[in-house]
Amino acid sequence: MLSTALGLALLFACTPADQPSAGQNDNQQPVEKQYSIAANPSSLEFPGEGGVQSFTLETEARWNVYCQEDWLSCDRFSGEGGGEIVVTVTANPDTETGRRATLSIETVEGNLTLEFDIRQAPGKEEYSGDRLDVRVETGEATNLSSASATLSGSYRGATTTVYDRGFRYGKSYSSLNLEAGLGSTVGEAGDFSTTISSLESGVTYYYRAYVTVWDPERNEYVDFEGSIKSFITSSQSGGGGGNAVGNGYLGCYEIPAVSLASGGSGSTGKESFGNTKWISHNTSDSGQRIVTHTYAYNGKTVRNYTILFDSTKKAALWNAFVMHKEAYPDNNVGRSGGWSEDPALPSSWQSCFSSNGYSRGHEVASNYRQATTEANKQTFYYTNQAPQYQTSFNDGVWNSLENAVKGNAPGGRDTLYVVVGLLYENNATLQGVPLPSHFYKLLMRCSFNTSGEMTSAKGVAYIFTNETHPGMSYSQGATTIDAIEQRSGFDFFANVPKDLQDAAEQMSGSVF
């Protein structure tokens, strides 16, 4: 992709009429008006099959667009002042050579000219084989929110087994760098769909359906793709009032219902570990803030965990995250060791100490995040711990529960969604820091079909007082998610389909 830096700004001094204006004497110099012209991005690059893209023209003058190529067109060729210009490019019939065109944009005032470059890759060679003629159609995006969308597609003409099908998507028409694969299926024709999440609010996304089949004549897998379509995520967060800022992770299945501050005030910033960003949302309570931490893995940004942090408790009231042995693999990177401040929250909100029999109890366990060193180090932010009784609790029943969750993390089309939280049902403090009365862990294991739809869910909750529990099994702390909702006041797993959510939250048996 060519550079998206701001186009070259051209300046010209335009002298008004020679007659002095009212109040201007003969000794004064005429007022000079400056005109400029620029484009953002400074050029466009199209794939061989063509498509639609746009750029923003920035000028104060009237302007005209000139182009002599018949394979591209603009939605307007004249105007006044800045604005968006939409460019449509047809498919390139040459499968070996790309092509290039220049839009000459000239201003009426100042006689400025901006040469805007448009390039297109070689056309896609049509497959002429006799056996395979798979037709793929990209459907419309539905169920749009600030954080998610449901994509649909279909195919026909598959005379061999479909190895994979799904969607490729991204924020650029020419760079669909994300993928939602649904795996193999059988049948000459079929429909498929999936819901993609962790999207940014108020952003245009481009997507296309694809199907991968084995070609015995070529002796290789061949991709067939549908047309590229687009959708725009809403600016409203699904979790409550106000706008979502940054990545819309609040639409993930395990995130409890949240109430954002009016206007959606929030921010992003660089993680202390890794070249990714944290995302923060202000809530309707000025003393509470939602923060999501991310890390990079295999060229993608991965959500580590999301917390609701309370400044008065100096701890996260809940911490929501995912366990899946492929998405969060155990690469045995070990413990990072050192605790550090969370860069997303004020230092005055945070505390980290251990004394008088209490240790720093992880909410997201260190051994849950072993894919990268950066992912593990983020579990040692001060905001991912709270004072927890050590003997026969942190090192006993709680540790046993953590290990059971880790050892039973599912793979494939099952996912384990987890929320760890704290209750404060007394006024106990430790060195001026409120001491949690209880620790709880909520588990919901969900299954998905080949179309990406959630088909079943089962849940359980475990709760323990913050004290020693010698000889206790974690199963003795089992209860329902509904019971924890009543005590905590939170609506957990709010994004899980209502019928599945309600049933799962009444269960108290093992999800393993």
C-alpha positions as CSV (number, residue, x, y, z in Angstrom):
1,M,0.0,0.0,0.0
2,L,1.4,3.4,-0.9
3,S,2.0,6.0,1.8
4,T,-1.1,7.5,3.4
5,A,0.8,10.6,4.5
6,L,-0.8,13.9,3.9
7,G,-0.5,15.1,0.2
8,L,1.9,17.9,-0.6
9,A,0.4,21.3,0.2
10,L,0.8,23.9,-2.4
11,L,0.5,27.6,-1.4
12,F,-0.2,30.6,-3.5
13,A,-0.6,34.3,-2.6
14,C,-3.7,35.9,-4.1
15,T,-4.0,39.7,-4.2
16,P,-7.5,41.2,-3.8
17,A,-8.8,44.0,-6.1
18,D,-6.6,47.1,-6.3
19,Q,-9.3,49.3,-4.8
20,P,-8.7,49.9,-1.0
21,S,-11.4,48.7,1.3
22,A,-13.2,51.0,3.7
23,G,-10.9,52.3,6.3
24,Q,-7.8,51.3,4.3
25,N,-5.4,54.2,3.5
26,D,-3.0,54.4,0.6
27,N,0.0,53.4,2.7
28,Q,-1.4,50.0,3.7
29,Q,-0.4,46.8,1.8
30,P,-3.3,44.8,0.3
31,V,-4.4,41.8,2.3
32,E,-3.0,38.5,0.9
33,K,-5.1,35.4,1.1
34,Q,-3.4,32.0,1.2
35,Y,-4.8,29.1,-0.8
36,S,-3.6,25.5,-0.5
37,I,-4.5,22.1,-1.8
38,A,-3.7,18.7,-0.4
39,A,-5.1,15.1,-0.4
40,N,-5.3,12.5,2.4
41,P,-4.2,9.9,1.7
42,S,-1.8,11.1,-0.9
43,S,-2.6,8.3,-3.3
44,L,-4.8,5.2,-3.8
45,E,-3.9,1.6,-4.7
46,F,-6.5,-0.9,-6.0
47,P,-6.5,-4.7,-6.3
48,G,-6.7,-6.2,-9.8
49,E,-10.5,-6.8,-9.5
50,G,-11.1,-3.0,-8.9
51,G,-13.4,-1.5,-6.3
52,V,-14.4,1.7,-4.6
53,Q,-12.2,3.9,-2.4
54,S,-12.1,7.5,-1.4
55,F,-9.8,10.3,-0.4
56,T,-10.3,13.7,1.3
57,L,-9.5,16.8,-0.6
58,E,-8.3,19.7,1.6
59,T,-8.6,23.1,0.0
60,E,-10.3,26.5,0.5
61,A,-10.7,27.1,-3.2
62,R,-13.0,26.0,-6.0
63,W,-11.6,23.1,-7.9
64,N,-12.0,20.8,-10.9
65,V,-10.8,17.2,-11.5
66,Y,-9.4,16.0,-14.8
67,C,-8.6,12.4,-15.9
68,Q,-8.3,10.8,-19.3
69,E,-8.6,7.1,-18.3
70,D,-11.8,5.3,-19.0
71,W,-11.2,2.6,-16.4
72,L,-11.8,4.9,-13.4
73,S,-14.4,7.5,-12.5
74,C,-15.1,9.9,-9.6
75,D,-18.4,10.7,-8.0
76,R,-17.8,14.4,-8.6
77,F,-15.4,16.3,-10.9
78,S,-15.8,19.8,-9.4
79,G,-16.6,21.5,-6.1
80,E,-15.7,24.2,-3.7
81,G,-13.8,23.7,-0.4
82,G,-12.7,20.4,1.0
83,G,-14.5,17.1,1.1
84,E,-14.5,13.4,0.1
85,I,-14.1,12.2,-3.4
86,V,-15.1,8.6,-4.2
87,V,-13.1,6.8,-6.9
88,T,-14.4,3.7,-8.7
89,V,-12.0,1.5,-10.6
90,T,-13.0,-1.3,-13.0
91,A,-11.3,-4.7,-13.1
92,N,-7.9,-4.8,-14.8
93,P,-8.1,-7.2,-17.8
94,D,-4.3,-7.5,-17.9
95,T,-3.3,-10.4,-15.6
96,E,0.4,-9.6,-15.9
97,T,0.8,-5.8,-15.7
98,G,-0.6,-3.3,-13.4
99,R,-1.8,0.1,-14.5
100,R,-1.6,3.7,-13.3
101,A,-3.5,6.9,-13.7
102,T,-3.2,10.5,-12.4
103,L,-6.0,12.7,-11.4
104,S,-5.1,16.4,-12.0
105,I,-7.0,18.5,-9.5
106,E,-6.8,22.2,-10.3
107,T,-8.0,25.2,-8.2
108,V,-9.8,28.1,-9.8
109,E,-8.3,30.6,-7.3
110,G,-4.6,30.5,-7.3
111,N,-4.1,28.2,-10.3
112,L,-2.8,25.4,-8.0
113,T,-2.5,21.8,-9.3
114,L,-2.3,18.6,-7.4
115,E,-1.4,15.4,-9.2
116,F,-3.1,12.5,-7.4
117,D,-1.7,9.1,-8.2
118,I,-3.9,5.9,-8.6
119,R,-2.4,2.5,-9.1
120,Q,-4.0,-0.9,-9.8
121,A,-2.5,-4.3,-9.5
122,P,-2.6,-6.9,-12.3
123,G,-5.9,-8.5,-12.9
124,K,-6.7,-11.9,-11.4
125,E,-6.3,-14.8,-13.8
126,E,-9.5,-16.6,-14.3
127,Y,-9.3,-20.3,-13.5
128,S,-10.0,-22.3,-16.6
129,G,-9.9,-25.8,-15.1
130,D,-12.6,-28.3,-16.0
131,R,-13.3,-29.8,-12.6
132,L,-13.7,-26.8,-10.3
133,D,-16.1,-23.9,-10.9
134,V,-17.0,-22.8,-7.3
135,R,-19.1,-19.7,-7.1
136,V,-18.9,-17.7,-3.9
137,E,-21.3,-15.0,-2.9
138,T,-20.6,-12.4,-0.1
139,G,-23.8,-11.6,1.8
140,E,-24.8,-8.5,3.7
141,A,-23.5,-7.7,7.2
142,T,-26.2,-7.7,9.9
143,N,-26.5,-7.3,13.7
144,L,-24.2,-4.4,13.6
145,S,-23.0,-3.0,16.9
146,S,-20.0,-0.9,18.0
147,A,-17.9,-4.0,18.5
148,S,-19.3,-6.8,16.3
149,A,-21.1,-7.7,13.1
150,T,-22.6,-10.9,11.6
151,L,-21.2,-11.8,8.2
152,S,-22.9,-14.2,5.8
153,G,-21.9,-16.0,2.6
154,S,-22.8,-18.9,0.3
155,Y,-21.2,-21.1,-2.3
156,R,-22.2,-23.6,-5.0
157,G,-20.4,-25.8,-7.5
158,A,-18.0,-27.6,-5.0
159,T,-17.4,-31.0,-6.5
160,T,-14.7,-31.8,-4.0
161,T,-14.7,-31.5,-0.2
162,V,-14.6,-27.9,1.1
163,Y,-11.4,-27.6,3.2
164,D,-12.3,-24.2,4.7
165,R,-14.7,-21.3,4.3
166,G,-15.1,-18.0,6.1
167,F,-14.4,-14.4,5.7
168,R,-11.4,-12.1,5.2
169,Y,-11.9,-8.6,6.5
170,G,-10.0,-5.4,7.5
171,K,-10.2,-1.6,7.6
172,S,-8.7,-1.2,4.1
173,Y,-10.3,-2.3,0.9
174,S,-6.9,-3.5,-0.4
175,S,-5.8,-5.1,2.8
176,L,-8.2,-7.7,4.3
177,N,-5.6,-8.8,6.8
178,L,-8.0,-10.5,9.3
179,E,-9.7,-13.8,8.9
180,A,-12.6,-15.7,10.4
181,G,-12.4,-19.3,9.3
182,L,-15.2,-21.8,9.9
183,G,-13.4,-25.0,8.9
184,S,-14.4,-27.8,6.5
185,T,-17.8,-29.0,5.4
186,V,-19.3,-31.3,2.7
187,G,-21.8,-30.6,0.1
188,E,-21.9,-29.0,-3.4
189,A,-23.6,-25.9,-2.1
190,G,-24.2,-24.2,1.3
191,D,-24.7,-21.1,3.3
192,F,-22.5,-20.0,6.2
193,S,-22.2,-17.1,8.6
194,T,-20.3,-16.0,11.7
195,T,-20.1,-13.1,14.1
196,I,-16.8,-11.2,14.2
197,S,-16.1,-9.2,17.3
198,S,-13.4,-6.9,18.9
199,L,-14.1,-4.3,16.2
200,E,-13.6,-0.6,16.5
201,S,-16.6,1.7,16.9
202,G,-17.6,4.0,14.1
203,V,-15.2,2.4,11.6
204,T,-15.7,1.2,8.0
205,Y,-14.7,-2.5,7.5
206,Y,-14.4,-4.3,4.2
207,Y,-15.0,-8.0,3.9
208,R,-15.4,-10.9,1.5
209,A,-16.5,-14.5,1.7
210,Y,-14.1,-17.3,0.7
211,V,-14.1,-21.0,0.1
212,T,-11.0,-23.2,-0.1
213,V,-11.2,-26.6,-1.9
214,W,-8.7,-29.2,-3.0
215,D,-8.0,-29.2,-6.7
216,P,-6.7,-32.7,-7.7
217,E,-5.6,-31.5,-11.2
218,R,-3.4,-28.7,-9.7
219,N,-2.6,-30.9,-6.7
220,E,-3.1,-27.9,-4.4
221,Y,-5.7,-26.0,-2.4
222,V,-7.5,-23.3,-4.3
223,D,-9.3,-20.2,-2.9
224,F,-12.5,-19.0,-4.5
225,E,-13.7,-15.6,-3.2
226,G,-16.9,-13.5,-3.4
227,S,-17.0,-9.7,-4.0
228,I,-15.8,-7.2,-1.4
229,K,-18.5,-5.5,0.6
230,S,-18.4,-3.1,3.5
231,F,-20.2,-2.1,6.7
232,I,-19.8,0.6,9.4
233,T,-19.8,-0.2,13.1
234,S,-22.1,1.9,15.2
235,S,-20.6,4.6,17.5
236,Q,-22.7,3.4,20.4
237,S,-21.3,0.8,22.8
238,G,-23.5,-2.2,23.3
239,G,-22.6,-2.1,27.0
240,G,-24.4,1.1,28.0
241,G,-24.8,4.8,27.4
242,G,-22.2,6.7,25.6
243,N,-19.8,6.1,22.8
244,A,-17.1,3.4,22.8
245,V,-13.6,4.7,22.3
246,G,-10.9,2.6,20.6
247,N,-11.4,-1.1,20.1
248,G,-14.9,-2.2,20.9
249,Y,-14.0,-5.2,23.1
250,L,-17.1,-4.5,25.2
251,G,-19.1,-6.7,22.8
252,C,-17.2,-9.9,23.8
253,Y,-19.3,-12.7,25.2
254,E,-17.8,-12.7,28.7
255,I,-17.9,-8.9,29.3
256,P,-20.5,-8.0,32.0
257,A,-23.0,-5.3,31.2
258,V,-21.4,-1.8,31.7
259,S,-22.7,1.7,31.9
260,L,-20.3,4.1,30.1
261,A,-20.0,7.8,30.9
262,S,-22.2,10.2,29.0
263,G,-20.4,11.1,25.8
264,G,-18.2,8.0,25.9
265,S,-15.1,9.7,27.2
266,G,-12.1,7.3,27.0
267,S,-8.6,6.9,25.8
268,T,-5.9,4.6,24.5
269,G,-2.2,4.3,25.2
270,K,0.9,2.1,24.7
271,E,1.2,-1.0,26.9
272,S,4.3,-1.1,29.1
273,F,5.1,-4.5,27.6
274,G,4.8,-5.1,23.8
275,N,4.0,-2.8,20.9
276,T,0.2,-2.8,21.4
277,K,-2.3,-0.4,23.1
278,W,-4.5,-0.5,26.1
279,I,-8.1,0.8,25.8
280,S,-9.8,2.7,28.6
281,H,-13.5,3.6,29.0
282,N,-14.9,6.0,31.6
283,T,-18.0,4.7,33.3
284,S,-21.0,6.4,34.8
285,D,-19.1,6.2,38.2
286,S,-16.2,8.6,38.1
287,G,-14.2,6.4,40.5
288,Q,-14.5,3.3,38.2
289,R,-12.9,2.7,34.8
290,I,-12.9,-0.2,32.3
291,V,-9.5,-1.1,30.8
292,T,-8.6,-3.7,28.2
293,H,-5.0,-4.9,27.8
294,T,-3.7,-6.4,24.6
295,Y,-0.6,-8.0,23.2
296,A,0.7,-9.1,19.8
297,Y,0.9,-12.7,18.7
298,N,1.4,-14.2,15.2
299,G,0.9,-10.8,13.6
300,K,-2.4,-10.0,15.3
301,T,-3.5,-8.0,18.3
302,V,-4.9,-10.3,21.0
303,R,-7.0,-9.2,23.9
304,N,-5.4,-10.2,27.2
305,Y,-8.1,-9.3,29.6
306,T,-10.6,-6.6,30.5
307,I,-11.1,-5.2,34.0
308,L,-13.5,-2.9,35.9
309,F,-11.2,-1.1,38.3
310,D,-12.4,0.7,41.4
311,S,-10.3,3.6,42.7
312,T,-11.7,3.3,46.3
313,K,-11.0,-0.4,46.5
314,K,-7.7,-0.1,44.6
315,A,-8.6,-3.3,42.9
316,A,-10.5,-4.7,39.9
317,L,-14.1,-5.6,40.9
318,W,-14.1,-8.0,38.0
319,N,-11.7,-9.3,35.4
320,A,-13.1,-10.9,32.2
321,F,-11.0,-13.1,29.8
322,V,-10.9,-16.1,27.6
323,M,-9.4,-19.6,27.9
324,H,-8.8,-21.5,24.7
325,K,-5.8,-23.7,24.1
326,E,-5.2,-22.6,20.5
327,A,-6.0,-18.9,20.8
328,Y,-4.0,-18.6,24.1
329,P,-1.4,-21.4,23.7
330,D,1.0,-22.4,26.4
331,N,4.5,-21.6,25.0
332,N,6.0,-22.0,28.5
333,V,7.5,-18.4,28.7
334,G,7.5,-18.6,32.5
335,R,6.7,-15.9,35.1
336,S,7.9,-12.4,34.4
337,G,8.4,-12.0,38.2
338,G,8.2,-8.2,38.8
339,W,5.1,-6.3,39.6
340,S,4.5,-2.9,37.9
341,E,2.0,-0.1,37.6
342,D,-0.8,-0.4,35.1
343,P,-0.1,2.4,32.4
344,A,-3.8,2.8,31.8
345,L,-4.8,4.0,35.3
346,P,-3.5,6.8,37.6
347,S,-0.8,5.7,40.1
348,S,-2.9,7.0,43.0
349,W,-5.5,4.4,42.2
350,Q,-3.1,1.5,42.4
351,S,-1.6,-0.4,45.3
352,C,0.5,-3.6,45.5
353,F,1.7,-5.1,48.8
354,S,1.7,-8.3,50.7
355,S,1.9,-8.7,54.5
356,N,0.3,-10.2,57.5
357,G,-0.4,-13.5,55.8
358,Y,-1.9,-12.0,52.6
359,S,-0.2,-12.2,49.2
360,R,-0.8,-10.6,45.8
361,G,-3.5,-12.8,44.4
362,H,-3.7,-12.8,40.6
363,E,-7.1,-12.5,39.0
364,V,-5.8,-13.6,35.6
365,A,-3.3,-16.3,36.7
366,S,0.3,-16.0,35.4
367,N,0.1,-19.5,33.9
368,Y,-3.0,-18.6,32.0
369,R,-0.9,-16.3,29.7
370,Q,2.1,-18.2,28.4
371,A,1.9,-17.4,24.7
372,T,4.4,-14.5,24.9
373,T,6.5,-12.8,27.6
374,E,4.6,-9.6,27.0
375,A,1.3,-11.3,27.7
376,N,2.6,-12.8,30.9
377,K,4.1,-9.5,32.1
378,Q,0.7,-7.8,31.8
379,T,-0.6,-10.3,34.4
380,F,1.8,-8.6,36.8
381,Y,0.2,-5.2,36.5
382,Y,-0.9,-4.0,40.0
383,T,-4.5,-3.8,38.7
384,N,-4.5,-7.6,38.2
385,Q,-4.1,-8.5,41.9
386,A,-5.8,-8.0,45.3
387,P,-4.8,-9.0,48.9
388,Q,-5.5,-12.7,49.2
389,Y,-5.0,-14.9,52.2
390,Q,-2.0,-17.1,51.3
391,T,-2.0,-20.3,53.4
392,S,-4.5,-22.9,52.3
393,F,-6.3,-20.4,50.1
394,N,-4.1,-18.7,47.4
395,D,-1.7,-21.7,47.6
396,G,-4.5,-24.2,48.2
397,V,-8.1,-24.4,47.0
398,W,-7.8,-21.3,44.8
399,N,-4.6,-22.7,43.2
400,S,-6.4,-26.0,42.6
401,L,-9.2,-24.2,40.8
402,E,-6.8,-22.2,38.7
403,N,-5.0,-25.4,37.6
404,A,-8.3,-27.1,36.8
405,V,-9.3,-24.2,34.5
406,K,-5.9,-24.2,32.8
407,G,-5.8,-28.0,32.4
408,N,-9.3,-28.1,30.9
409,A,-9.1,-25.1,28.5
410,P,-11.0,-26.3,25.4
411,G,-10.0,-26.0,21.8
412,G,-11.7,-26.2,18.5
413,R,-15.3,-24.9,18.5
414,D,-15.6,-24.7,22.3
415,T,-14.5,-21.7,24.3
416,L,-14.3,-21.1,28.1
417,Y,-15.3,-17.6,29.1
418,V,-14.1,-16.6,32.6
419,V,-14.8,-13.8,35.0
420,V,-12.9,-13.4,38.3
421,G,-14.1,-11.0,40.8
422,L,-14.1,-9.7,44.4
423,L,-16.8,-9.0,47.0
424,Y,-16.5,-6.5,49.8
425,E,-19.2,-7.5,52.3
426,N,-17.4,-6.0,55.3
427,N,-15.2,-3.0,56.1
428,A,-11.9,-4.8,56.7
429,T,-8.7,-3.0,55.6
430,L,-5.1,-4.0,55.4
431,Q,-2.6,-1.1,55.7
432,G,-5.3,1.3,54.6
433,V,-6.4,-0.9,51.6
434,P,-9.9,-2.4,51.6
435,L,-9.6,-6.2,52.0
436,P,-11.9,-8.4,49.8
437,S,-14.3,-10.5,51.8
438,H,-14.6,-13.1,49.0
439,F,-13.0,-14.1,45.8
440,Y,-15.2,-15.7,43.0
441,K,-14.6,-17.3,39.6
442,L,-17.4,-17.7,37.0
443,L,-17.0,-20.1,34.1
444,M,-19.2,-20.4,31.0
445,R,-18.3,-23.0,28.4
446,C,-19.9,-22.3,25.0
447,S,-20.0,-24.4,21.9
448,F,-20.4,-23.1,18.3
449,N,-21.5,-24.7,15.1
450,T,-19.7,-24.6,11.8
451,S,-21.5,-21.3,10.9
452,G,-20.1,-19.7,14.0
453,E,-23.4,-19.6,15.9
454,M,-23.4,-20.4,19.6
455,T,-25.4,-23.6,20.1
456,S,-25.0,-24.4,23.8
457,A,-23.6,-23.0,27.0
458,K,-23.2,-24.3,30.5
459,G,-22.0,-22.4,33.5
460,V,-20.8,-22.6,37.1
461,A,-19.5,-20.2,39.8
462,Y,-17.1,-20.8,42.7
463,I,-16.9,-18.5,45.7
464,F,-14.7,-18.6,48.8
465,T,-14.2,-16.3,51.8
466,N,-10.8,-14.6,51.9
467,E,-9.3,-16.8,54.6
468,T,-7.6,-20.2,55.1
469,H,-9.5,-23.3,53.8
470,P,-7.4,-26.3,54.8
471,G,-8.3,-29.5,53.1
472,M,-11.1,-27.9,51.0
473,S,-11.8,-29.0,47.5
474,Y,-12.7,-26.2,45.0
475,S,-15.9,-28.1,44.1
476,Q,-17.2,-27.4,47.6
477,G,-17.3,-23.7,46.7
478,A,-19.6,-24.3,43.7
479,T,-22.8,-22.2,43.2
480,T,-24.7,-20.6,40.4
481,I,-23.7,-17.5,38.4
482,D,-27.2,-16.1,39.3
483,A,-26.3,-16.3,43.0
484,I,-23.1,-14.2,42.4
485,E,-25.1,-11.7,40.3
486,Q,-27.5,-11.1,43.2
487,R,-24.6,-10.5,45.7
488,S,-22.4,-8.4,43.3
489,G,-25.0,-6.4,41.5
490,F,-23.4,-7.2,38.1
491,D,-25.0,-8.7,35.0
492,F,-22.4,-11.2,33.9
493,F,-22.0,-12.7,30.3
494,A,-24.4,-10.1,29.1
495,N,-23.5,-10.6,25.4
496,V,-24.4,-14.3,25.4
497,P,-27.7,-15.0,23.7
498,K,-30.4,-14.6,26.3
499,D,-31.9,-18.1,26.2
500,L,-28.5,-19.8,26.6
501,Q,-27.3,-17.3,29.1
502,D,-30.3,-17.7,31.4
503,A,-30.1,-21.5,31.4
504,A,-26.3,-21.5,32.0
505,E,-26.5,-19.1,34.9
506,Q,-28.8,-21.4,36.8
507,M,-26.3,-24.3,36.6
508,S,-23.9,-25.3,39.4
509,G,-22.2,-28.5,38.0
510,S,-18.8,-28.8,36.4
511,V,-18.2,-27.4,33.0
512,F,-15.1,-29.5,32.4
